[in-house]
Amino acid sequence: MTRRQRAILQRTPLQRTPLQRTALRRTGLLTLALLLTLVGPVFAEQVKGKVISAQNEPIPRALIVFQRGDEEVARTTTADDGKFYLRSIDVGTYTVRVSRGSQSKEFPNTSIESSTQDLLFRL
C-alpha cells in the first residue's frame, strides 16, 4: 500500500484536503448566488416603458418619478427613443410623475405586479 493510500484510509470523514475545501466553498458560493438570483425577483421587479406625446412621438429625456405617498421611491429618465428602464422596484401601487420641461403629468394608482412590466405614459 502506498503512502498516499494509507493517508486516505487514515483520514476521518470530517477531514478534507485543501482542494476539497476549496471545491466546497465554491459550490456553496454558487448555490448562494443561484438562490439570490431566484429569490431576488420576488421582492423587486424590473419595469420598462415608454413616454410618448399626444401625437405618439417618443419624448426623450423625460423625468419619471415613482412615489408612494410623499416618499420618492425611484426615478429615471427616458432615452432618446422615449424608453426607460428601472432595474429594481418593489411590487405595489405608485403615483408616477412624468415631466419634461414645462410639461408634467401624474399617473396615480400605477400598479407594479409582474416580474418584467411594460408601461406607457402619454404626456
PyMOL CGO cylinders between C-alpha atoms (Angstrom):
from pymol import cmd
from pymol.cgo import CYLINDER

trace = [
    CYLINDER, 0.00, 0.00, 0.00, 1.37, 3.40, -0.92, 0.3, 1, 1, 1, 1, 1, 1,
    CYLINDER, 1.37, 3.40, -0.92, 1.82, 6.28, 1.48, 0.3, 1, 1, 1, 1, 1, 1,
    CYLINDER, 1.82, 6.28, 1.48, -0.99, 8.21, -0.25, 0.3, 1, 1, 1, 1, 1, 1,
    CYLINDER, -0.99, 8.21, -0.25, -3.42, 5.29, 0.08, 0.3, 1, 1, 1, 1, 1, 1,
    CYLINDER, -3.42, 5.29, 0.08, -2.61, 4.93, 3.77, 0.3, 1, 1, 1, 1, 1, 1,
    CYLINDER, -2.61, 4.93, 3.77, -3.16, 8.65, 4.32, 0.3, 1, 1, 1, 1, 1, 1,
    CYLINDER, -3.16, 8.65, 4.32, -6.55, 8.44, 2.62, 0.3, 1, 1, 1, 1, 1, 1,
    CYLINDER, -6.55, 8.44, 2.62, -7.59, 5.46, 4.74, 0.3, 1, 1, 1, 1, 1, 1,
    CYLINDER, -7.59, 5.46, 4.74, -6.46, 7.15, 7.97, 0.3, 1, 1, 1, 1, 1, 1,
    CYLINDER, -6.46, 7.15, 7.97, -8.37, 10.36, 7.24, 0.3, 1, 1, 1, 1, 1, 1,
    CYLINDER, -8.37, 10.36, 7.24, -11.62, 10.71, 9.17, 0.3, 1, 1, 1, 1, 1, 1,
    CYLINDER, -11.62, 10.71, 9.17, -14.75, 11.76, 7.24, 0.3, 1, 1, 1, 1, 1, 1,
    CYLINDER, -14.75, 11.76, 7.24, -14.54, 15.31, 8.65, 0.3, 1, 1, 1, 1, 1, 1,
    CYLINDER, -14.54, 15.31, 8.65, -11.01, 15.89, 7.40, 0.3, 1, 1, 1, 1, 1, 1,
    CYLINDER, -11.01, 15.89, 7.40, -10.82, 17.43, 3.95, 0.3, 1, 1, 1, 1, 1, 1,
    CYLINDER, -10.82, 17.43, 3.95, -7.91, 18.18, 1.70, 0.3, 1, 1, 1, 1, 1, 1,
    CYLINDER, -7.91, 18.18, 1.70, -7.31, 21.83, 0.77, 0.3, 1, 1, 1, 1, 1, 1,
    CYLINDER, -7.31, 21.83, 0.77, -8.62, 21.06, -2.72, 0.3, 1, 1, 1, 1, 1, 1,
    CYLINDER, -8.62, 21.06, -2.72, -11.82, 19.57, -1.32, 0.3, 1, 1, 1, 1, 1, 1,
    CYLINDER, -11.82, 19.57, -1.32, -12.34, 22.59, 0.98, 0.3, 1, 1, 1, 1, 1, 1,
    CYLINDER, -12.34, 22.59, 0.98, -11.90, 24.98, -1.96, 0.3, 1, 1, 1, 1, 1, 1,
    CYLINDER, -11.90, 24.98, -1.96, -14.36, 22.99, -4.06, 0.3, 1, 1, 1, 1, 1, 1,
    CYLINDER, -14.36, 22.99, -4.06, -16.91, 23.01, -1.23, 0.3, 1, 1, 1, 1, 1, 1,
    CYLINDER, -16.91, 23.01, -1.23, -16.55, 26.78, -0.77, 0.3, 1, 1, 1, 1, 1, 1,
    CYLINDER, -16.55, 26.78, -0.77, -17.06, 27.39, -4.48, 0.3, 1, 1, 1, 1, 1, 1,
    CYLINDER, -17.06, 27.39, -4.48, -20.09, 25.12, -4.54, 0.3, 1, 1, 1, 1, 1, 1,
    CYLINDER, -20.09, 25.12, -4.54, -21.55, 26.95, -1.54, 0.3, 1, 1, 1, 1, 1, 1,
    CYLINDER, -21.55, 26.95, -1.54, -20.98, 30.35, -3.14, 0.3, 1, 1, 1, 1, 1, 1,
    CYLINDER, -20.98, 30.35, -3.14, -22.55, 29.22, -6.41, 0.3, 1, 1, 1, 1, 1, 1,
    CYLINDER, -22.55, 29.22, -6.41, -25.55, 27.87, -4.53, 0.3, 1, 1, 1, 1, 1, 1,
    CYLINDER, -25.55, 27.87, -4.53, -25.94, 31.14, -2.65, 0.3, 1, 1, 1, 1, 1, 1,
    CYLINDER, -25.94, 31.14, -2.65, -25.68, 33.17, -5.86, 0.3, 1, 1, 1, 1, 1, 1,
    CYLINDER, -25.68, 33.17, -5.86, -28.31, 30.97, -7.51, 0.3, 1, 1, 1, 1, 1, 1,
    CYLINDER, -28.31, 30.97, -7.51, -30.68, 31.32, -4.56, 0.3, 1, 1, 1, 1, 1, 1,
    CYLINDER, -30.68, 31.32, -4.56, -30.30, 35.10, -4.52, 0.3, 1, 1, 1, 1, 1, 1,
    CYLINDER, -30.30, 35.10, -4.52, -30.99, 35.21, -8.24, 0.3, 1, 1, 1, 1, 1, 1,
    CYLINDER, -30.99, 35.21, -8.24, -34.16, 33.17, -7.83, 0.3, 1, 1, 1, 1, 1, 1,
    CYLINDER, -34.16, 33.17, -7.83, -35.41, 34.88, -4.66, 0.3, 1, 1, 1, 1, 1, 1,
    CYLINDER, -35.41, 34.88, -4.66, -34.49, 38.46, -5.63, 0.3, 1, 1, 1, 1, 1, 1,
    CYLINDER, -34.49, 38.46, -5.63, -37.26, 38.96, -8.22, 0.3, 1, 1, 1, 1, 1, 1,
    CYLINDER, -37.26, 38.96, -8.22, -39.92, 38.11, -5.62, 0.3, 1, 1, 1, 1, 1, 1,
    CYLINDER, -39.92, 38.11, -5.62, -39.16, 41.33, -3.78, 0.3, 1, 1, 1, 1, 1, 1,
    CYLINDER, -39.16, 41.33, -3.78, -38.07, 43.67, -6.56, 0.3, 1, 1, 1, 1, 1, 1,
    CYLINDER, -38.07, 43.67, -6.56, -39.37, 43.92, -10.09, 0.3, 1, 1, 1, 1, 1, 1,
    CYLINDER, -39.37, 43.92, -10.09, -37.98, 45.28, -13.33, 0.3, 1, 1, 1, 1, 1, 1,
    CYLINDER, -37.98, 45.28, -13.33, -40.01, 47.96, -15.04, 0.3, 1, 1, 1, 1, 1, 1,
    CYLINDER, -40.01, 47.96, -15.04, -39.56, 49.28, -18.52, 0.3, 1, 1, 1, 1, 1, 1,
    CYLINDER, -39.56, 49.28, -18.52, -41.69, 51.53, -20.61, 0.3, 1, 1, 1, 1, 1, 1,
    CYLINDER, -41.69, 51.53, -20.61, -42.03, 54.48, -22.90, 0.3, 1, 1, 1, 1, 1, 1,
    CYLINDER, -42.03, 54.48, -22.90, -43.14, 58.10, -22.68, 0.3, 1, 1, 1, 1, 1, 1,
    CYLINDER, -43.14, 58.10, -22.68, -44.90, 59.47, -25.75, 0.3, 1, 1, 1, 1, 1, 1,
    CYLINDER, -44.90, 59.47, -25.75, -46.57, 62.73, -26.75, 0.3, 1, 1, 1, 1, 1, 1,
    CYLINDER, -46.57, 62.73, -26.75, -50.22, 63.20, -27.75, 0.3, 1, 1, 1, 1, 1, 1,
    CYLINDER, -50.22, 63.20, -27.75, -49.03, 62.68, -31.34, 0.3, 1, 1, 1, 1, 1, 1,
    CYLINDER, -49.03, 62.68, -31.34, -47.44, 59.30, -30.39, 0.3, 1, 1, 1, 1, 1, 1,
    CYLINDER, -47.44, 59.30, -30.39, -43.93, 60.72, -30.74, 0.3, 1, 1, 1, 1, 1, 1,
    CYLINDER, -43.93, 60.72, -30.74, -41.30, 59.49, -28.22, 0.3, 1, 1, 1, 1, 1, 1,
    CYLINDER, -41.30, 59.49, -28.22, -40.29, 62.07, -25.62, 0.3, 1, 1, 1, 1, 1, 1,
    CYLINDER, -40.29, 62.07, -25.62, -36.53, 62.00, -24.92, 0.3, 1, 1, 1, 1, 1, 1,
    CYLINDER, -36.53, 62.00, -24.92, -35.01, 62.95, -21.56, 0.3, 1, 1, 1, 1, 1, 1,
    CYLINDER, -35.01, 62.95, -21.56, -38.31, 62.96, -19.68, 0.3, 1, 1, 1, 1, 1, 1,
    CYLINDER, -38.31, 62.96, -19.68, -38.05, 62.57, -15.90, 0.3, 1, 1, 1, 1, 1, 1,
    CYLINDER, -38.05, 62.57, -15.90, -40.08, 59.73, -14.38, 0.3, 1, 1, 1, 1, 1, 1,
    CYLINDER, -40.08, 59.73, -14.38, -40.56, 59.64, -10.61, 0.3, 1, 1, 1, 1, 1, 1,
    CYLINDER, -40.56, 59.64, -10.61, -42.25, 56.76, -8.74, 0.3, 1, 1, 1, 1, 1, 1,
    CYLINDER, -42.25, 56.76, -8.74, -43.78, 57.86, -5.43, 0.3, 1, 1, 1, 1, 1, 1,
    CYLINDER, -43.78, 57.86, -5.43, -45.54, 56.03, -2.65, 0.3, 1, 1, 1, 1, 1, 1,
    CYLINDER, -45.54, 56.03, -2.65, -47.36, 58.66, -0.61, 0.3, 1, 1, 1, 1, 1, 1,
    CYLINDER, -47.36, 58.66, -0.61, -44.93, 61.56, -0.15, 0.3, 1, 1, 1, 1, 1, 1,
    CYLINDER, -44.93, 61.56, -0.15, -41.86, 59.33, -0.45, 0.3, 1, 1, 1, 1, 1, 1,
    CYLINDER, -41.86, 59.33, -0.45, -39.92, 59.17, -3.70, 0.3, 1, 1, 1, 1, 1, 1,
    CYLINDER, -39.92, 59.17, -3.70, -39.11, 55.52, -4.31, 0.3, 1, 1, 1, 1, 1, 1,
    CYLINDER, -39.11, 55.52, -4.31, -37.34, 55.61, -7.67, 0.3, 1, 1, 1, 1, 1, 1,
    CYLINDER, -37.34, 55.61, -7.67, -36.52, 57.93, -10.54, 0.3, 1, 1, 1, 1, 1, 1,
    CYLINDER, -36.52, 57.93, -10.54, -35.16, 57.60, -14.03, 0.3, 1, 1, 1, 1, 1, 1,
    CYLINDER, -35.16, 57.60, -14.03, -35.08, 59.43, -17.35, 0.3, 1, 1, 1, 1, 1, 1,
    CYLINDER, -35.08, 59.43, -17.35, -36.02, 58.35, -20.83, 0.3, 1, 1, 1, 1, 1, 1,
    CYLINDER, -36.02, 58.35, -20.83, -33.51, 57.72, -23.60, 0.3, 1, 1, 1, 1, 1, 1,
    CYLINDER, -33.51, 57.72, -23.60, -33.65, 59.46, -26.97, 0.3, 1, 1, 1, 1, 1, 1,
    CYLINDER, -33.65, 59.46, -26.97, -36.26, 56.95, -28.16, 0.3, 1, 1, 1, 1, 1, 1,
    CYLINDER, -36.26, 56.95, -28.16, -38.55, 57.76, -25.17, 0.3, 1, 1, 1, 1, 1, 1,
    CYLINDER, -38.55, 57.76, -25.17, -37.88, 54.42, -23.47, 0.3, 1, 1, 1, 1, 1, 1,
    CYLINDER, -37.88, 54.42, -23.47, -36.91, 53.97, -19.82, 0.3, 1, 1, 1, 1, 1, 1,
    CYLINDER, -36.91, 53.97, -19.82, -35.82, 51.09, -17.64, 0.3, 1, 1, 1, 1, 1, 1,
    CYLINDER, -35.82, 51.09, -17.64, -35.89, 50.63, -13.86, 0.3, 1, 1, 1, 1, 1, 1,
    CYLINDER, -35.89, 50.63, -13.86, -33.85, 47.75, -12.64, 0.3, 1, 1, 1, 1, 1, 1,
    CYLINDER, -33.85, 47.75, -12.64, -35.41, 47.23, -9.24, 0.3, 1, 1, 1, 1, 1, 1,
    CYLINDER, -35.41, 47.23, -9.24, -38.66, 48.43, -7.71, 0.3, 1, 1, 1, 1, 1, 1,
    CYLINDER, -38.66, 48.43, -7.71, -40.91, 46.74, -5.15, 0.3, 1, 1, 1, 1, 1, 1,
    CYLINDER, -40.91, 46.74, -5.15, -44.26, 45.31, -6.16, 0.3, 1, 1, 1, 1, 1, 1,
    CYLINDER, -44.26, 45.31, -6.16, -47.06, 47.72, -5.30, 0.3, 1, 1, 1, 1, 1, 1,
    CYLINDER, -47.06, 47.72, -5.30, -49.08, 50.75, -6.32, 0.3, 1, 1, 1, 1, 1, 1,
    CYLINDER, -49.08, 50.75, -6.32, -47.39, 54.06, -7.08, 0.3, 1, 1, 1, 1, 1, 1,
    CYLINDER, -47.39, 54.06, -7.08, -48.12, 57.57, -8.22, 0.3, 1, 1, 1, 1, 1, 1,
    CYLINDER, -48.12, 57.57, -8.22, -45.91, 58.17, -11.22, 0.3, 1, 1, 1, 1, 1, 1,
    CYLINDER, -45.91, 58.17, -11.22, -44.96, 61.72, -12.15, 0.3, 1, 1, 1, 1, 1, 1,
    CYLINDER, -44.96, 61.72, -12.15, -43.68, 62.28, -15.69, 0.3, 1, 1, 1, 1, 1, 1,
    CYLINDER, -43.68, 62.28, -15.69, -42.23, 65.66, -16.66, 0.3, 1, 1, 1, 1, 1, 1,
    CYLINDER, -42.23, 65.66, -16.66, -40.28, 67.23, -19.49, 0.3, 1, 1, 1, 1, 1, 1,
    CYLINDER, -40.28, 67.23, -19.49, -39.62, 70.95, -19.48, 0.3, 1, 1, 1, 1, 1, 1,
    CYLINDER, -39.62, 70.95, -19.48, -42.86, 72.75, -18.57, 0.3, 1, 1, 1, 1, 1, 1,
    CYLINDER, -42.86, 72.75, -18.57, -44.99, 69.67, -19.22, 0.3, 1, 1, 1, 1, 1, 1,
    CYLINDER, -44.99, 69.67, -19.22, -45.86, 67.48, -16.25, 0.3, 1, 1, 1, 1, 1, 1,
    CYLINDER, -45.86, 67.48, -16.25, -48.46, 64.82, -15.61, 0.3, 1, 1, 1, 1, 1, 1,
    CYLINDER, -48.46, 64.82, -15.61, -49.27, 62.47, -12.73, 0.3, 1, 1, 1, 1, 1, 1,
    CYLINDER, -49.27, 62.47, -12.73, -50.45, 58.91, -13.15, 0.3, 1, 1, 1, 1, 1, 1,
    CYLINDER, -50.45, 58.91, -13.15, -51.98, 57.79, -9.82, 0.3, 1, 1, 1, 1, 1, 1,
    CYLINDER, -51.98, 57.79, -9.82, -52.57, 54.14, -8.93, 0.3, 1, 1, 1, 1, 1, 1,
    CYLINDER, -52.57, 54.14, -8.93, -49.93, 52.75, -11.27, 0.3, 1, 1, 1, 1, 1, 1,
    CYLINDER, -49.93, 52.75, -11.27, -49.57, 49.11, -10.29, 0.3, 1, 1, 1, 1, 1, 1,
    CYLINDER, -49.57, 49.11, -10.29, -46.33, 47.14, -10.49, 0.3, 1, 1, 1, 1, 1, 1,
    CYLINDER, -46.33, 47.14, -10.49, -47.17, 43.44, -10.36, 0.3, 1, 1, 1, 1, 1, 1,
    CYLINDER, -47.17, 43.44, -10.36, -45.19, 41.24, -12.74, 0.3, 1, 1, 1, 1, 1, 1,
    CYLINDER, -45.19, 41.24, -12.74, -41.52, 40.39, -12.96, 0.3, 1, 1, 1, 1, 1, 1,
    CYLINDER, -41.52, 40.39, -12.96, -40.96, 42.50, -16.08, 0.3, 1, 1, 1, 1, 1, 1,
    CYLINDER, -40.96, 42.50, -16.08, -43.62, 45.05, -16.76, 0.3, 1, 1, 1, 1, 1, 1,
    CYLINDER, -43.62, 45.05, -16.76, -44.06, 47.42, -19.70, 0.3, 1, 1, 1, 1, 1, 1,
    CYLINDER, -44.06, 47.42, -19.70, -45.64, 50.82, -19.00, 0.3, 1, 1, 1, 1, 1, 1,
    CYLINDER, -45.64, 50.82, -19.00, -46.78, 53.51, -21.44, 0.3, 1, 1, 1, 1, 1, 1,
    CYLINDER, -46.78, 53.51, -21.44, -47.20, 57.13, -20.36, 0.3, 1, 1, 1, 1, 1, 1,
    CYLINDER, -47.20, 57.13, -20.36, -48.71, 59.78, -22.63, 0.3, 1, 1, 1, 1, 1, 1,
    CYLINDER, -48.71, 59.78, -22.63, -47.51, 63.27, -21.69, 0.3, 1, 1, 1, 1, 1, 1,
]
cmd.load_cgo(trace, "trace")
